[in-house]
Amino acid sequence: MAETPIRTRFAPSPTGRLHLGNLRVALFNWLLARAGGGEFLLRIEDTDRERGSEAAMHALVAELRWLGLDWTQGPDQGEDSSWRQSARDQVYQHYYEALVASGRAYPCFCSEQRLARMRKRQLSAGEAPRYDGTCAALSLSEARERLAAGEPAALRFAVPDRDAGVWTDLVRGEQHYQPSLLGDFVIRRTDGTPAFLFCNAVDDALTGVTHVLRGEDHLANTPRQLLLLEALELSAPDYGHTGLLVGEDGTPLSKRHGHAAVADLREAGYLPLAVANTLARLGHTLEAESLLDLPELAAHFSLQRLGRGPARFDPGHLGHWQRLAAHALPPQQLQQWLGAVVQDMVPAAEQARFLDGIQANVVLPADARYWAGVIYGDDPSPDEEVRAAGAGFYRAALSAWREHGADTRAIAEAVREATGVGGRAFFRPLRLALTGNAEGPAMDTLLALLPAETIERRLGRGEQLSVTATGEN
């Protein structure tokens, strides 16, 4: 018998900005599917009508595409009813009716106030909160009368009273649970909307999802969903629960850690490949230390390398991969990334040459604007080291530049012969006079990029500053 192909999914709720922790879950599921030659689905769980929004849905779809993820079912890949839960009420109603008819679900008329009091008593007694089964004891006729009278009711799944169950987690191995300790849980809210536990499990089964990777905060949901799918005679996927993404302080990643939302990273100019390489290594061991594209990351992905503990997000780690990604960009992609950022500062005819020259010194778009300002903007502020080099140094450098152009070696030799200054004592004041920065692109590159009139002016200014400072002629 042929092995069932892997089919994974990502199922976000459009109730806010996509978080890095959620994006890592999406990436892990995508990598697992691609590693096994399978399919990745995108499902929008938009049953929270109060907090959800179309804008949030379109934003999260755009951010997934920005990272480079694609899907075989989801937005732009079929009818809304196949990937949007808000369009699947009739599907859920069918299974609700099946559970009620089989005695596996019943209406619950308990108010929020009563449930809150019950939970408080249980916690005070040192017990795990669970429903006490009050409405399970109602007769069918009484329940129907109350429903007919318009009394609001949730729908609860009747958890079977049987021996302990077991299931195998893809990450954590064998897991045991006791059904009698779970309590009958809500599968449809009093407002008629399906509960997460219900529609999440049902849609996984109906779309043929075989593997689900998600955060450990969903671990407690798994026994309930397994029992639910068993009662409906639907196939359950294999579940795997990874450690959560946390900040450097060990607490769950949030706004206070900075760049917690994917939109923040996009706005700051981080490249999707840098984000993918960072997330693929958070809670997942990769032997390859080089920058990998998405297919290569998939080829290196393995369930056996997923960790159980929290994964710590380190901005410095992201910066490392951003640097590698930025320096590896081919010219066309470099232009797409930075062209608009510097278009108001760099002449159009000079853009390609400028971007090529500064690429090795750029990590984020702000760096490109900095170097555009250095090369095409105002002259740098006076510097003591510039003054200390002496007027003769700048006269010799200017003369050598006029003769040799951007040939730094020839300029350095000419200045050494004329003044005896060489090595670091030559390069440092020259850089400072020309750019105001002792670091940066190679001197040949700078001399080729700087407009001729700017070089003349800045070296001449260095000479005048030296004269003013030392009285040298």
Secondary structure, DSSP 8 states (H G I E B T S, - for coil): ------EEEE---SSS--BHHHHHHHHHHHHHHHHTT-EEEE-B----TTT--HHHHHHHHHHHHHHT---SBBTTBS-HHHHBGGG-HHHHHHHHHHHHHTTSEEEE---HHHHHHHHHHHHHTT-------GGGGS-HHHHHHHHHTT---EEEE-----S-EEEEETTTEEEEE-GGGT--EEEE-TTS-B-HHHHHHHHHHHTT--EEEEEGGGTTHHHHHHHHHHHTT----EEEEE--EE-TTSSB--GGGSS-BHHHHHHHT--HHHHHHHHTTSSB--S--S---HHHHHHT--GGGB-SS-EE--HHHHHHHHHHHHHH--HHHHHHHHHHHHTTTS-GGGHHHHHHHHGGG-SSHHHHHHHHHHHHS------HHHHHT-HHHHHHHHHHHHHHTT-HHHHHHHHHHHHS--THHHHHHHHHHHHS-SSSS-HHHHHHHS-HHHHHHHHHHHHHHHHHHH---
